[in-house]
């Protein structure tokens, strides 16, 4: 394994903290009142969502059977760059926002890098991750539609926990399908969801046709986000006064998450710096887009040259090794067809602990930005992410989630490049969640039982070859 830091370093608190400010916050009046919709400013807009039967572009009204109405309009809005945040959602945001922007002096010292490293700490939300930013918004819009029930899926459980809390706040009943391997690996995330009042079912299950089909073919199947989405969608479509909510991938989810980057933009100004590099982990794209899009608008509109790096697992490398094609967002083909970088909707990722990143496809906006070379991606092995996570914990005192550790590993790579070249670059990454409920994964890492997983070219080609070639 690559040794990219001095394991014998000693953190000098006097040097790192002397007279320098470490954390930057916003006042209540400075918290953004609008979300940023990058679709309006993109030179090349995302390709349209297609009806799976007719292959014709879908209108917002065509999505009403699945999502709350306002979310359908946000999903397809390519005209308005700024979307007002309803006052009731802003009131809920004020419970925990702004989240701190932190100068990582300890990490800088551990690496011996001239780079200035900052992280946006989304782990301080009530549920421990960034997911609440969109969960509150989606629960609010579902309540505005007069719904009583909602369904969703979750991998590692961050989204399920956030949606469970948001549903309770707005008086909605929630059913969660959690990917079975994460359901078993992370029992306390299940407990959190149940504490908030959600019904949690391991996926694949025998409660839906989609789940039964998977288990009939493979009784010991450990699940995927694609399967869990199929089950949640099926239940929503067969339950009165019920809609489906999603924690990543879709445009409206990334829209709500831009509260992260919009705050960070103001906080970086208070720090007197601007990022040369923005990094976030990547599963479907919500936390990456949320952190990156507000800064990316300055590349598009103002000629800035910031680099944007999505850090994904080597075991699920849709951006680095997938193909750009129309594909379903779920295993059973219940969703519309989305233009995305994909490994194929029936791709079954390895059982890594970063359960929130085990998804076969990338969001439409990010896929188009990748095509246009507005951003880049790296894939990172599981052991490297845990090595980065333990260094970060020792240097900064925060134990990160396995998902967020991909962003930390990518930031360390870039900081070490600065060490080699002597460049004093400013690096910003999104710490999307803490890992205090992921300690069993850390136990496996420390015992040496954690392993790397990598997809072969043959596996990738086998899956993508099944896709209908709609994009020639």
C-alpha positions in Angstrom: 0.0 0.0 0.0 1.2 3.5 -0.7 2.6 5.3 2.3 1.7 8.9 1.7 2.3 10.4 5.1 4.8 10.3 8.0 3.3 7.8 10.5 5.6 9.1 13.2 4.5 12.8 13.0 3.6 14.7 16.2 1.0 17.4 15.9 2.4 20.7 17.2 -0.7 22.6 18.4 1.2 25.8 19.0 2.5 25.9 15.4 -0.8 24.9 13.8 -3.2 26.9 15.9 -1.2 29.9 17.3 -3.0 33.0 16.0 -4.6 31.4 12.9 -8.4 31.0 12.6 -9.4 27.4 12.1 -13.2 27.4 11.7 -15.4 29.7 9.7 -19.2 30.1 10.2 -22.0 32.3 8.8 -24.5 34.3 10.8 -28.1 33.3 10.5 -28.7 36.2 8.1 -25.9 35.0 5.8 -27.3 31.5 5.3 -28.4 31.2 1.6 -32.0 31.9 0.8 -31.8 30.2 -2.6 -30.5 27.0 -4.1 -28.3 27.1 -7.2 -29.4 25.3 -10.3 -26.4 24.8 -12.5 -28.5 23.5 -15.4 -29.4 27.1 -16.3 -25.8 28.0 -16.8 -24.4 24.9 -18.4 -23.3 25.4 -22.0 -24.5 21.9 -22.9 -27.6 21.0 -21.0 -28.2 17.4 -19.8 -30.0 15.2 -22.3 -33.7 14.7 -21.6 -35.2 12.0 -19.4 -36.9 9.5 -21.7 -40.1 7.5 -21.3 -38.9 3.8 -21.2 -41.7 2.7 -23.6 -41.9 5.5 -26.2 -38.3 6.8 -25.8 -39.7 10.3 -25.9 -38.7 13.1 -23.6 -40.7 13.3 -20.4 -42.4 16.4 -19.1 -42.7 17.3 -15.4 -46.3 16.1 -15.4 -45.2 12.6 -16.6 -43.2 12.3 -13.3 -46.1 13.2 -11.0 -47.0 9.6 -10.3 -43.5 9.1 -8.7 -42.5 12.4 -7.1 -44.0 15.4 -5.4 -45.1 17.9 -8.0 -42.6 20.7 -7.2 -39.7 18.2 -7.2 -40.7 17.2 -10.7 -40.5 20.8 -11.9 -37.2 21.3 -10.2 -35.9 18.1 -11.8 -36.4 19.4 -15.3 -35.8 23.2 -14.8 -33.0 24.3 -17.1 -34.1 28.0 -17.1 -33.9 29.4 -13.6 -30.4 29.5 -12.0 -31.8 30.4 -8.6 -34.6 28.6 -6.8 -36.0 30.1 -3.6 -35.8 28.0 -0.5 -39.2 28.0 1.2 -39.2 29.7 4.6 -40.3 26.6 6.4 -37.3 24.7 5.1 -35.0 27.6 6.0 -36.3 27.5 9.5 -35.4 23.8 9.8 -31.9 24.5 8.2 -31.2 27.0 11.0 -31.3 24.1 13.5 -27.8 23.1 12.3 -26.7 25.5 9.5 -24.3 27.0 8.8 -22.0 24.0 9.1 -18.3 24.9 9.7 -15.7 25.4 7.1 -12.5 24.1 8.8 -8.8 24.8 7.9 -7.2 21.4 8.4 -3.9 22.5 9.9 -3.3 19.2 11.6 -3.6 17.3 8.3 -1.4 19.8 6.6 1.3 19.2 9.2 1.0 15.5 9.1 1.5 15.5 5.4 4.2 18.2 5.4 2.5 19.9 2.5 2.5 23.5 1.5 -1.1 23.1 0.4 -3.9 24.9 2.3 -6.5 22.2 3.1 -10.1 23.1 4.0 -13.1 20.8 4.6 -16.8 21.6 4.9 -18.0 19.7 7.9 -21.5 18.3 7.1 -21.1 15.7 9.9 -22.5 18.2 12.4 -26.1 17.8 11.2 -28.6 16.1 13.6 -28.2 12.9 11.6 -24.5 13.1 11.1 -24.4 13.7 7.3 -25.2 16.1 4.5 -28.3 14.1 3.5 -30.6 16.1 5.7 -30.3 19.1 3.4 -32.4 17.4 0.7 -34.5 15.2 3.1 -36.1 18.2 4.7 -36.8 19.7 1.3 -38.4 16.6 -0.1 -40.5 15.9 3.0 -41.7 19.5 2.9 -42.8 19.2 -0.8 -44.5 15.9 -0.2 -46.4 17.4 2.7 -47.4 20.3 0.6 -48.9 17.8 -1.9 -51.1 16.4 0.9 -49.3 13.0 1.0 -49.4 10.8 4.1 -46.8 8.2 3.1 -43.4 8.1 1.4 -41.0 5.4 0.5 -37.2 5.4 -0.1 -34.1 3.3 -0.3 -30.8 3.6 1.5 -27.3 2.1 1.3 -25.2 2.7 4.3 -28.1 4.4 6.0 -27.2 8.1 6.0 -30.1 8.9 3.7 -32.5 6.6 5.4 -31.7 8.2 8.8 -32.1 11.7 7.3 -35.3 10.9 5.6 -36.7 9.2 8.7 -36.0 12.4 10.8 -37.4 14.7 8.1 -40.5 12.5 7.7 -41.2 12.7 11.4 -40.8 16.5 11.4 -43.4 16.9 8.6 -45.8 14.2 9.9 -45.2 11.6 7.2 -45.0 7.8 7.4 -41.9 6.4 5.9 -40.9 2.9 4.6 -37.2 2.4 3.9 -35.6 -0.4 1.9 -32.0 -0.7 3.1 -29.4 -2.7 1.0 -29.1 -6.0 2.9 -25.3 -6.0 3.2 -25.5 -2.6 4.9 -28.5 -3.6 7.0 -26.3 -6.3 8.4 -23.0 -4.4 8.6 -24.5 -1.3 10.2 -27.3 -2.3 12.6 -27.2 1.0 14.5 -28.2 2.9 11.4 -31.2 0.7 11.2 -31.8 1.5 14.9 -31.6 5.3 14.2 -34.2 5.0 11.4 -36.5 3.0 13.7 -36.0 5.5 16.5 -37.4 8.2 14.3 -40.4 6.0 13.5 -39.5 4.6 10.0 -40.2 1.0 8.9 -37.0 -0.6 7.7 -36.8 -3.6 5.5 -33.6 -5.3 4.2 -33.4 -5.4 0.4 -33.9 -7.6 -1.6 -37.0 -8.7 0.3 -40.0 -10.9 -0.2 -42.4 -7.9 0.2 -42.2 -6.8 -3.5 -42.2 -8.4 -6.9 -38.8 -6.8 -7.6 -37.3 -8.3 -4.4 -38.9 -11.7 -5.0 -37.5 -11.8 -8.6 -33.9 -11.2 -7.3 -34.1 -13.7 -4.5 -35.6 -16.4 -6.7 -32.6 -16.2 -9.0 -30.1 -15.7 -6.2 -31.4 -16.5 -2.7 -28.2 -15.2 -0.9 -28.1 -11.9 -2.9 -26.8 -9.1 -0.6 -28.5 -6.3 -2.5 -27.6 -3.1 -4.3 -29.0 0.4 -4.3 -30.6 -0.4 -7.7 -32.6 -3.2 -6.2 -33.6 -1.2 -3.2 -34.8 1.6 -5.4 -36.9 -0.9 -7.4 -38.6 -2.1 -4.2 -39.2 1.4 -2.8 -40.7 2.5 -6.2 -42.9 -0.5 -6.4 -44.3 0.0 -2.9 -44.9 3.7 -3.6 -46.8 3.0 -6.8 -49.0 0.5 -5.0 -49.8 2.5 -1.9 -52.5 5.1 -1.8 -51.5 8.7 -1.1 -47.8 7.8 -1.3 -44.8 9.0 -3.4 -41.2 8.0 -3.6 -38.2 10.1 -2.5 -34.5 9.6 -3.5 -31.3 10.6 -1.8 -28.9 11.1 -4.7 -28.5 10.9 -8.5 -31.4 13.2 -9.5 -31.1 16.8 -10.4 -33.4 18.1 -7.6 -31.4 16.3 -5.0 -28.2 18.0 -6.1 -30.1 21.3 -6.2 -31.0 21.1 -2.5 -27.4 20.1 -1.6 -26.0 23.3 -3.2 -26.6 24.9 0.2 -23.2 23.3 1.0 -21.2 25.0 -1.7 -23.0 28.3 -1.4 -22.1 28.5 2.3 -18.5 27.3 1.6 -18.2 30.1 -1.0 -19.0 32.7 1.6 -16.8 31.0 4.2 -13.8 30.8 1.9 -14.2 34.5 1.4 -14.0 35.0 5.2 -10.9 32.9 5.2 -9.4 35.1 2.5 -8.9 32.3 0.0 -10.5 30.6 -3.0 -10.1 26.9 -3.9 -7.9 25.7 -6.6 -9.3 22.2 -6.2 -12.7 21.0 -5.0 -13.1 17.4 -4.0 -16.0 15.2 -2.8 -16.8 11.5 -2.7 -19.1 10.1 -5.4 -21.9 7.6 -5.4 -24.7 9.2 -7.3 -23.6 12.8 -7.1 -25.6 14.7 -4.5 -22.8 15.7 -2.1 -20.3 16.2 -5.0 -22.7 18.4 -6.8 -23.8 20.2 -3.7 -20.2 21.2 -2.9 -18.9 21.7 -6.4 -21.7 23.4 -8.4 -21.7 26.8 -6.7 -17.9 27.1 -7.4 -18.2 25.6 -10.9 -20.5 28.4 -11.9 -17.5 30.7 -11.7 -15.6 28.5 -14.1 -18.5 28.6 -16.5 -19.4 32.3 -16.2 -16.2 34.0 -14.9 -13.4 32.0 -16.4 -12.1 30.6 -13.1 -9.8 27.5 -13.4 -10.8 25.5 -10.4 -10.4 21.7 -10.7 -13.2 19.5 -9.6 -12.5 15.9 -8.6 -15.1 13.2 -7.9 -13.6 10.4 -5.8 -15.4 7.0 -6.3 -14.7 3.5 -5.1 -12.5 1.3 -7.4 -15.2 -1.4 -6.9 -17.9 0.7 -8.5 -16.1 3.0 -11.0 -19.0 4.4 -13.1 -17.2 7.7 -13.9 -13.8 6.3 -14.6 -14.7 3.1 -16.4 -18.4 3.2 -17.2 -20.1 4.2 -20.5 -22.3 7.2 -21.3 -25.6 5.8 -22.3 -29.3 5.9 -21.3 -30.0 3.5 -18.5 -32.5 2.8 -15.7 -31.9 4.2 -12.3 -33.0 0.9 -10.7 -32.6 -2.8 -11.2 -36.1 -3.7 -12.4 -36.5 -0.8 -15.0 -39.3 1.0 -13.1 -37.6 4.4 -13.5 -37.5 6.6 -16.6 -34.4 6.3 -18.8 -31.6 8.6 -17.6 -28.6 9.8 -19.6 -25.7 8.8 -17.4 -22.3 7.3 -17.0 -23.2 3.7 -16.0 -21.9 0.3 -15.3 -25.4 -1.1 -16.2 -28.4 -1.2 -14.0 -28.0 -4.8 -13.1 -24.4 -4.3 -11.9 -23.9 -5.8 -8.4 -21.1 -3.9 -6.6 -18.7 -5.6 -4.2 -19.6 -5.5 -0.5 -17.4 -2.5 0.5 -18.2 -0.6 3.7 -18.8 2.7 1.8 -22.4 1.5 1.2 -23.6 4.9 0.0 -21.3 4.8 -3.0 -22.4 1.3 -4.2 -24.5 2.7 -7.1 -24.2 1.8 -10.8 -24.8 5.2 -12.4 -23.9 8.9 -12.1 -26.4 11.8 -12.0 -27.4 13.4 -15.3 -25.9 16.8 -14.6 -22.5 15.3 -13.5 -22.5 12.9 -16.5 -22.8 15.8 -18.9 -20.2 17.8 -17.0 -17.8 14.8 -17.3 -18.5 14.6 -21.1 -17.7 18.3 -21.3 -14.5 17.9 -19.3 -15.6 20.4 -16.7 -14.6 17.9 -14.0 -12.6 14.8 -13.5 -12.8 11.6 -11.5 -10.5 9.2 -9.6 -11.2 5.7 -8.3 -9.8 4.7 -5.0 -9.3 1.3 -3.3 -10.9 0.6 0.0 -7.7 0.2 2.0 -6.4 3.5 0.9 -9.6 5.2 2.0 -9.2 3.7 5.5 -5.6 4.7 5.7 -6.6 8.2 4.8 -9.4 8.1 7.3 -7.3 7.1 10.3 -4.7 9.8 9.5 -7.5 12.4 9.3 -8.9 11.2 12.6 -5.5 11.5 14.3 -4.8 14.9 12.8 -8.3 16.5 13.0 -10.1 14.6 15.7 -13.1 13.6 13.5 -13.7 9.9 12.5 -15.0 10.1 9.0 -17.6 7.9 7.3 -16.2 5.4 4.8 -17.8 7.3 2.0 -16.3 10.7 3.0 -12.9 8.9 3.3 -12.7 8.7 -0.4 -12.7 12.5 -0.6 -10.0 12.6 2.1 -7.8 10.2 0.2 -8.2 12.2 -3.0 -7.3 15.4 -1.1 -4.3 13.7 0.4 -3.1 12.7 -3.1 -3.4 16.3 -4.3 -1.7 17.7 -1.2 1.2 15.3 -1.7 1.5 16.5 -5.3 1.9 20.0 -3.9 4.6 18.7 -1.5 6.5 17.4 -4.5 6.2 20.5 -6.6 6.2 23.1 -3.8 3.0 24.6 -5.0 0.8 26.3 -2.3 -2.6 25.3 -3.7 -5.9 25.7 -1.8 -7.8 22.4 -1.6 -11.4 22.2 -0.4 -13.2 18.8 0.2 -16.6 17.9 1.6 -16.6 15.9 4.8 -20.1 14.5 4.0 -20.5 12.6 7.3 -19.0 11.1 10.4 -18.1 7.4 10.9 -19.1 6.9 14.5 -21.6 4.2 13.4 -19.1 2.6 11.1 -16.6 1.4 13.7 -17.1 -2.3 12.8 -15.5 -1.4 9.5 -12.6 0.3 11.3 -12.2 -2.8 13.5 -11.9 -4.9 10.3 -9.3 -2.5 8.9 -7.2 -2.6 12.1 -7.4 -6.4 12.3 -6.2 -6.7 8.7 -9.4 -8.4 7.5 -10.5 -5.6 5.2 -9.7 -6.1 1.5 -9.6 -4.3 -1.8 -12.1 -5.0 -4.6 -11.6 -4.1 -8.2 -13.9 -4.7 -11.2 -12.4 -6.4 -14.2 -12.7 -5.1 -17.7 -14.7 -8.2 -18.5 -17.2 -7.6 -15.8 -17.7 -4.0 -17.0 -18.1 -5.0 -20.6 -20.5 -7.8 -19.8 -22.9 -5.4 -18.1 -22.7 -2.4 -20.4 -23.1 -4.6 -23.5 -26.7 -5.3 -22.4 -27.7 -1.6 -22.6 -29.8 -0.4 -25.5 -27.7 1.9 -27.7 -29.9 4.9 -27.6 -27.0 7.3 -27.7 -25.0 6.5 -30.8 
